[in-house]
Each structure stands twice: as structure tokens, then as C-alpha cells.
Amino acid sequence: MKIGTTDFGDFPVILAPMEDVTDPPFRIICREMGASAVITEFIAADGLVRDAGKSIKKMDFVEGERPVGIQIFGNKVDAMVNAAIVAANTKPDFIDLNFGCPVRKIVNKGGGAALLQDIPLLIAITEGVVKAVNIPVTVKTRLGWDEKSKVIVDLSEKLQDIGIAAITIHGRTRAQMYSGTSDWELIGVVKNNQRMHIPVIGNGDIVDGPSALNARNQYGVDGIMIGRAAVGNPWLFRDIKHYITTGEALPSPTINERVSVCARHLTESIIWKGELTALLEIRRHYSHYFKGLPDFKPYRMKLMLAKSAQEIFYLLTDIENNYKGITENTGS
């Protein structure tokens, strides 16, 4: 699969953008574990236009992350165009437009999935960005705003016609948020539409090798994007690729592997964003890094309540010693 001139490989497995998750430390780990490409946390267009420090920092990436995309969101044509120009100057492999985030604080500001209620504006933003930059522009969106307005088939055609290089579709409406199941049948309709010729990437409920293989074989998508299932589980990319190639599941990571990757993740996060922020943001990963270990709740609580990195590293050493030899299923 290619986006522009960049080859993502056969049936790429891509790390989805997630706020306070897909920062450089986690993206690098996921790439090393087999992610075919990664995307930054979503960045507010207004922040880039104002040259806000936090927004600018979110665009940072290293060469080892490539292929890498920068995702931006907003609801004003001028701001999105100017933000895309700023992002393009950092030379990512592509710019991704966020028309799918369902989170209230984004939607209430008219960004993300809110634009599924104003298709003309969504189209105008996309067309403006495509014309303004000389690198590929992609779109990530949902089926529609709600059950009565699943516009994705027609929308995909329109977006393709104005020049996007690929589209990622999360198989839920905004009204669903993350509840229910992802509608892969409708994603398949988009992919198998004879008018579509750009890559169609599917997203939603891909949690292991069998679900990934089913997405490819049954619905014909060109690749898949994984979000929540990758949190604290970077091995998922390696596992999916191995399963698709061989039909066999890899053994779960050992306790040594889990502790080592978790410790590295925290160490790099501290370097990247400082100890306090790193300690807060890595908390969402702990349950997943150590999923399946028996009687782990006391350790999880200690990890969540730890006040310093030194305390975390001590706990990780204790966990490794106590669970040595145990390789319970991580659910990957």
C-alpha cells in the first residue's frame, strides 16, 4: 500500500493517533514492535497557528518513526490550512485530518466528528489543505454522525475526488462513541465501491491476529489502524503481522519483556515531558502491560499511586521477581 510515494508495505498495521498516548516514546516502541506507520497525537489547528508551545512540541518526531503522519483538527478553513502548512514544514510523510474524534471537548468546539454534521465545511477544509501543501493528505473519520446519517460512502468519494491520498474509517458513528460493535460491512462497501481507487484503511475492534485477518479477507481493506487495543500492548503489531503471515499466534511476552518495555516507556517519557506528566500519562498503560497476571490488583494500585519514578522502578523490579516464569495471556 502506498500513500503518495511512501510504501507502507503489504497490508500495513498502523498505530492510530490518541491524545496523551501516541507521543514519540510510545510511537518508537510501537514501530520497533512492528507498527507499519505511526501518527502523532491530534493537534489543534488554532494552537499551531498561534505558535503555542504545547502544540508545536506535539509535531516533533524522529527519523526512526517513519512513516509518520501529523494529525490536525479544527473547524475553520483558514486555520486548518495554515496549520497544515506549519505541519508540512516539519516534513512528515503525510498530514492526517481528524474528522472522527467523538470526545465531547473536541466536538463541542466544532472539531473532530462534529464536522460530520456539516459536510460542506468538512469538504472545504479538506480541499483547502490539499491545495495548500505538497505532501499527501489523508482523512480519518467515522461512518456518520448517528444511525440516521451514515454518509461515509458518498463522503469517501467526495474526499477522494478533491485529492486525499487515503482514508481511514472507524466503523462507528459519533453517537456510538466507542460502544457497540464496529460496522465493518459498511467499511467494506466503501472499499469495494468501484469508484474508489485510493487506499481504504479500516479501524475499530481489531484486537488480535484473527480479527485483523478477517478484516483483510472479508472486507478487502488495504490496511488496518489500531488504537485502544495497542495501549500498553505494543506487541500487538508484531503478533498481528506474524499471525497474518503464518496463521499462528505468538506466545505472550514474558514478564521480563513486559517490565523492560514498561520501564523504557517511562524512562523515555520522563526525558520527553518531565517526570510529573510522564507519571500521570503512563498510568493508563499499566493494566495493559501486565494484563493477565494473577492477583495483580495490589501492584496496580501501588503503580497508580506512586509519587516518583524511583518508586515505579522499584515496583517494576519487585513485579519481575514475583512473577518470574509466568507468561499469562495478555489478551493480545
C-alpha positions as CSV (number, residue, x, y, z in Angstrom):
1,M,0.0,0.0,0.0
2,K,1.3,3.4,-0.9
3,I,0.4,6.9,0.3
4,G,1.9,9.3,-2.1
5,T,5.4,7.8,-2.8
6,T,5.7,6.2,0.6
7,D,5.4,2.4,0.6
8,F,3.7,1.2,3.8
9,G,4.1,-2.5,2.9
10,D,1.6,-5.2,2.2
11,F,-1.5,-4.7,4.4
12,P,0.0,-2.2,6.9
13,V,-0.9,-2.2,10.6
14,I,-0.9,1.4,11.7
15,L,-0.9,3.0,15.2
16,A,-3.8,5.4,15.5
17,P,-3.5,8.9,16.9
18,M,-4.5,9.1,20.6
19,E,-4.3,12.0,22.9
20,D,-1.7,11.7,25.7
21,V,-0.8,8.2,24.3
22,T,0.9,8.4,20.9
23,D,3.8,10.6,21.9
24,P,7.3,9.9,20.5
25,P,8.4,7.4,23.2
26,F,5.3,5.1,22.6
27,R,5.4,5.6,18.9
28,I,9.0,4.5,18.7
29,I,8.3,1.4,20.8
30,C,5.3,0.5,18.5
31,R,7.4,0.9,15.4
32,E,10.1,-1.4,16.8
33,M,7.3,-3.9,17.6
34,G,6.1,-3.9,14.0
35,A,3.7,-1.0,13.5
36,S,3.9,-0.1,9.8
37,A,3.4,3.6,10.4
38,V,2.5,5.9,13.3
39,I,0.6,9.2,13.7
40,T,1.1,11.9,16.3
41,E,-1.4,12.9,18.9
42,F,-4.1,15.1,17.4
43,I,-3.1,18.7,17.4
44,A,-5.4,21.7,17.5
45,A,-5.0,23.9,14.3
46,D,-5.6,27.0,16.4
47,G,-2.6,26.1,18.6
48,L,-0.3,25.7,15.6
49,V,-1.4,29.0,14.1
50,R,-0.8,30.7,17.5
51,D,2.6,29.0,17.7
52,A,1.5,27.5,21.1
53,G,4.4,25.7,22.6
54,K,2.5,22.5,23.5
55,S,1.0,22.2,20.0
56,I,4.4,22.8,18.3
57,K,6.0,20.1,20.5
58,K,3.4,17.6,19.5
59,M,4.7,17.7,16.0
60,D,8.2,16.6,16.9
61,F,9.2,13.2,15.6
62,V,12.5,11.3,14.9
63,E,13.6,9.6,11.7
64,G,13.1,6.2,13.3
65,E,9.3,6.7,13.4
66,R,8.9,7.0,9.6
67,P,6.5,6.6,8.0
68,V,4.9,9.2,10.3
69,G,1.9,11.4,10.0
70,I,0.9,14.6,11.8
71,Q,-2.8,14.8,12.6
72,I,-4.6,18.1,13.0
73,F,-8.1,19.1,13.9
74,G,-10.2,22.2,13.8
75,N,-13.3,23.7,12.2
76,K,-12.1,26.8,10.3
77,V,-10.8,26.6,6.8
78,D,-8.1,29.2,7.2
79,A,-6.8,27.8,10.5
80,M,-6.7,24.3,9.2
81,V,-4.9,25.4,6.0
82,N,-2.3,27.5,7.9
83,A,-1.8,24.7,10.5
84,A,-1.3,22.2,7.6
85,I,1.4,24.4,6.1
86,V,3.2,24.6,9.5
87,A,3.0,20.8,9.9
88,A,4.2,20.2,6.3
89,N,7.3,22.3,7.1
90,T,8.4,19.6,9.6
91,K,8.4,17.1,6.6
92,P,6.2,14.3,7.9
93,D,5.3,11.6,5.4
94,F,1.6,12.8,5.4
95,I,-0.8,15.1,7.1
96,D,-4.0,13.5,8.5
97,L,-7.2,15.4,9.1
98,N,-9.2,14.4,12.1
99,F,-12.9,14.3,11.3
100,G,-13.7,11.4,13.6
101,C,-12.8,12.2,17.2
102,P,-16.0,11.8,19.2
103,V,-14.8,13.3,22.5
104,R,-17.1,16.0,23.8
105,K,-14.5,18.7,24.4
106,I,-13.4,18.4,20.8
107,V,-16.9,18.0,19.3
108,N,-18.3,21.0,21.4
109,K,-15.7,23.2,19.7
110,G,-16.8,22.1,16.3
111,G,-13.9,19.8,15.6
112,G,-13.4,16.1,15.0
113,A,-16.6,14.2,14.4
114,A,-18.7,17.4,14.7
115,L,-17.8,18.1,11.1
116,L,-19.9,15.1,10.1
117,Q,-22.9,17.4,10.7
118,D,-21.5,20.0,8.3
119,I,-20.2,18.1,5.2
120,P,-19.8,21.2,3.1
121,L,-17.4,22.7,5.7
122,L,-15.6,19.3,6.0
123,I,-15.1,19.3,2.2
124,A,-14.0,22.9,2.2
125,I,-11.4,22.3,4.9
126,T,-10.1,19.2,3.1
127,E,-9.9,20.9,-0.3
128,G,-8.1,23.9,1.2
129,V,-5.5,21.7,2.9
130,V,-4.9,19.5,-0.2
131,K,-4.3,22.6,-2.3
132,A,-2.0,24.3,0.3
133,V,0.6,21.5,0.9
134,N,2.8,19.4,-1.3
135,I,2.7,16.2,0.7
136,P,-0.1,13.6,0.9
137,V,-3.2,14.5,2.9
138,T,-5.2,11.7,4.5
139,V,-8.5,11.7,6.4
140,K,-9.6,9.8,9.5
141,T,-13.4,9.8,10.0
142,R,-16.4,7.8,11.1
143,L,-19.5,6.4,9.3
144,G,-21.5,9.5,10.1
145,W,-22.9,11.5,13.0
146,D,-25.6,8.9,14.0
147,E,-27.5,5.9,12.8
148,K,-29.7,8.1,10.5
149,S,-26.8,9.9,8.8
150,K,-24.3,7.3,7.7
151,V,-22.8,9.3,4.9
152,I,-19.4,7.5,4.6
153,V,-19.9,6.0,1.1
154,D,-20.7,9.3,-0.6
155,L,-18.3,11.3,1.6
156,S,-15.4,9.0,0.7
157,E,-16.0,9.6,-2.9
158,K,-16.1,13.3,-2.5
159,L,-12.9,13.3,-0.4
160,Q,-11.1,11.2,-3.0
161,D,-12.3,13.5,-5.8
162,I,-10.7,16.5,-4.2
163,G,-7.4,14.8,-3.8
164,I,-6.9,13.0,-0.5
165,A,-4.3,10.2,-0.7
166,A,-6.0,7.7,1.6
167,I,-9.0,7.4,4.0
168,T,-9.2,5.7,7.4
169,I,-12.7,4.8,8.5
170,H,-13.7,4.0,12.1
171,G,-16.7,1.7,11.8
172,R,-18.9,3.6,14.3
173,T,-21.0,6.7,14.3
174,R,-20.2,9.6,16.6
175,A,-23.4,8.8,18.6
176,Q,-22.0,5.4,19.3
177,M,-18.7,6.8,20.7
178,Y,-16.9,3.5,21.5
179,S,-19.9,1.4,22.4
180,G,-21.5,-1.4,20.4
181,T,-19.5,-3.0,17.6
182,S,-17.8,-1.6,14.6
183,D,-19.7,-1.9,11.3
184,W,-17.1,-3.4,9.0
185,E,-19.8,-4.2,6.5
186,L,-20.1,-0.5,5.6
187,I,-16.3,-0.1,5.6
188,G,-16.3,-2.9,3.1
189,V,-18.9,-1.2,0.9
190,V,-16.6,1.8,0.7
191,K,-13.6,-0.3,-0.2
192,N,-15.5,-2.3,-2.8
193,N,-17.0,0.8,-4.4
194,Q,-15.8,0.7,-8.0
195,R,-15.3,4.4,-7.9
196,M,-12.8,4.2,-5.1
197,H,-9.1,3.9,-6.0
198,I,-7.3,5.3,-3.0
199,P,-6.3,3.1,-0.1
200,V,-9.1,2.4,2.4
201,I,-7.9,1.7,5.9
202,G,-10.3,0.1,8.5
203,N,-10.4,0.9,12.2
204,G,-12.4,-0.4,15.1
205,D,-12.4,-3.6,17.2
206,I,-9.1,-5.0,15.8
207,V,-7.7,-6.7,18.9
208,D,-5.7,-9.7,17.6
209,G,-4.4,-11.6,14.6
210,P,-7.8,-13.3,13.8
211,S,-9.7,-10.1,13.8
212,A,-7.1,-8.4,11.6
213,L,-7.0,-11.3,9.1
214,N,-10.8,-11.2,8.9
215,A,-10.8,-7.5,8.2
216,R,-8.4,-8.2,5.3
217,N,-10.0,-11.3,3.9
218,Q,-13.7,-10.5,4.3
219,Y,-13.8,-6.8,3.7
220,G,-10.8,-6.3,1.5
221,V,-9.4,-3.2,3.2
222,D,-5.9,-2.1,2.2
223,G,-4.7,-1.9,5.8
224,I,-5.9,-1.5,9.4
225,M,-5.4,1.1,12.1
226,I,-5.3,0.2,15.8
227,G,-6.0,2.5,18.7
228,R,-7.2,1.4,22.1
229,A,-6.1,-2.2,21.8
230,A,-2.4,-1.0,21.4
231,V,-2.4,0.9,24.7
232,G,0.1,-0.9,27.0
233,N,0.3,-3.6,24.3
234,P,2.9,-2.6,21.6
235,W,3.4,-6.3,21.0
236,L,0.1,-6.4,19.2
237,F,1.6,-5.2,16.0
238,R,4.2,-7.9,15.9
239,D,1.6,-10.5,16.9
240,I,-0.9,-9.5,14.1
241,K,1.8,-9.5,11.4
242,H,3.0,-12.9,12.5
243,Y,-0.5,-14.3,12.5
244,I,-1.3,-12.9,9.1
245,T,1.8,-14.4,7.7
246,T,1.8,-17.8,9.4
247,G,-1.7,-18.4,10.8
248,E,0.0,-19.0,14.2
249,A,-0.3,-17.0,17.4
250,L,3.0,-15.9,19.1
251,P,3.4,-16.6,22.8
252,S,2.6,-13.8,25.1
253,P,5.5,-11.6,26.2
254,T,7.4,-12.8,29.2
255,I,7.3,-10.8,32.5
256,N,10.9,-9.7,31.7
257,E,9.8,-8.3,28.4
258,R,6.8,-6.5,29.9
259,V,8.8,-4.9,32.7
260,S,11.6,-4.0,30.3
261,V,9.3,-2.2,27.8
262,C,7.3,-0.6,30.6
263,A,10.5,0.8,32.2
264,R,11.8,2.0,28.9
265,H,8.5,3.7,28.1
266,L,8.5,5.5,31.4
267,T,12.2,6.5,31.1
268,E,11.8,7.9,27.6
269,S,8.6,9.7,28.7
270,I,10.3,11.4,31.5
271,I,13.0,12.6,29.2
272,W,10.3,13.8,26.7
273,K,7.8,15.5,29.0
274,G,9.2,15.6,32.6
275,E,8.6,13.3,35.5
276,L,5.2,14.6,36.7
277,T,3.5,14.4,33.4
278,A,5.1,11.1,32.5
279,L,3.9,9.5,35.7
280,L,0.3,10.7,35.1
281,E,0.1,9.7,31.5
282,I,1.7,6.3,31.7
283,R,-0.9,5.2,34.3
284,R,-3.4,4.2,31.5
285,H,-0.8,1.7,30.3
286,Y,-0.1,-0.3,33.5
287,S,-3.2,-2.6,33.4
288,H,-2.5,-3.5,29.8
289,Y,1.3,-4.0,30.2
290,F,0.5,-6.6,33.0
291,K,-2.8,-7.9,31.8
292,G,-3.5,-11.5,32.7
293,L,-1.1,-11.7,35.7
294,P,-2.8,-13.3,38.7
295,D,-3.6,-11.2,41.8
296,F,-2.1,-8.1,40.2
297,K,-4.5,-5.6,41.7
298,P,-2.3,-4.6,44.7
299,Y,0.6,-3.9,42.4
300,R,-1.6,-1.9,40.0
301,M,-2.9,0.3,42.9
302,K,0.7,0.9,44.0
303,L,1.8,1.8,40.5
304,M,-1.2,4.2,40.1
305,L,-0.4,5.9,43.5
306,A,3.4,6.1,43.1
307,K,4.7,9.6,43.6
308,S,8.1,9.2,41.9
309,A,9.8,7.4,39.1
310,Q,12.1,5.8,41.6
311,E,9.1,4.2,43.3
312,I,7.8,2.9,40.0
313,F,11.2,1.4,39.0
314,Y,11.3,-0.3,42.5
315,L,7.8,-1.7,41.9
316,L,8.7,-3.0,38.5
317,T,11.7,-4.9,39.8
318,D,9.5,-6.4,42.5
319,I,6.9,-7.4,39.9
320,E,9.6,-9.0,37.7
321,N,10.9,-11.0,40.7
322,N,7.5,-12.1,41.9
323,Y,6.1,-13.1,38.5
324,K,9.2,-14.7,37.1
325,G,8.3,-17.6,34.9
326,I,4.7,-16.6,34.5
327,T,3.6,-15.8,30.9
328,E,-0.2,-15.5,31.2
329,N,-2.1,-14.4,28.1
330,T,-2.0,-10.6,27.7
331,G,-5.2,-10.6,25.6
332,S,-3.3,-9.6,22.5
